[in-house]
Amino acid sequence: MANLPVLLMITELGGYPDFSSLYQACGYQVVKADSVRKAVKLIRQHKPAVMVAEFNFQSDFRDRTSSLESLLAVVQRMPDTRVIVFYDREYKPQFEKLRARLPVHAALAFPVTEVQLRECLLGVGQEAGIDA
């Protein structure tokens, strides 16, 4: 497992299937975090090839739209890391504003299916030079 590229799965709210087995089937070692704060620590330890996170719009934040913003700010300094984001269609305008400023390589609207995610992972993997 040590030779496999790392996929960091950040699940803050969830409410969708656990795709860990799909990530493993696509050739990734899965590392999990339940908050962006924990994910930032794990990023430094594992230097993930791919991160999968949620965009959870938080209108009460004064200076940002989501905790995802903090994560993506870290990823800006990691050009080899690809980010896949799950988002709610209701918040697409807010997500697109964030996406215009920070690196997101692929985005999937809820409900996310295994087929969509597999295709997305294959595309991101090819872009990063990962054989899945």
SULVEN-V464220 format. One record per run of one state. SS is the DSSP state (a for helix, b for strand, c for the rest). FROM is the first residue (numbers start at 0). TO is the last residue. If there is no record, write none. Layout:
# SULVEN-V464220
ss=SS from=FROM to=TO
ss=SS from=FROM to=TO
This chain:
# SULVEN-V464220
ss=c from=0 to=3
ss=b from=4 to=9
ss=c from=10 to=18
ss=a from=19 to=24
ss=c from=25 to=26
ss=b from=27 to=32
ss=c from=33 to=34
ss=a from=35 to=45
ss=c from=46 to=48
ss=b from=49 to=54
ss=c from=55 to=66
ss=a from=67 to=74
ss=c from=75 to=80
ss=b from=81 to=86
ss=c from=87 to=87
ss=a from=88 to=100
ss=c from=101 to=104
ss=b from=105 to=108
ss=c from=109 to=112
ss=a from=113 to=127
ss=c from=128 to=131
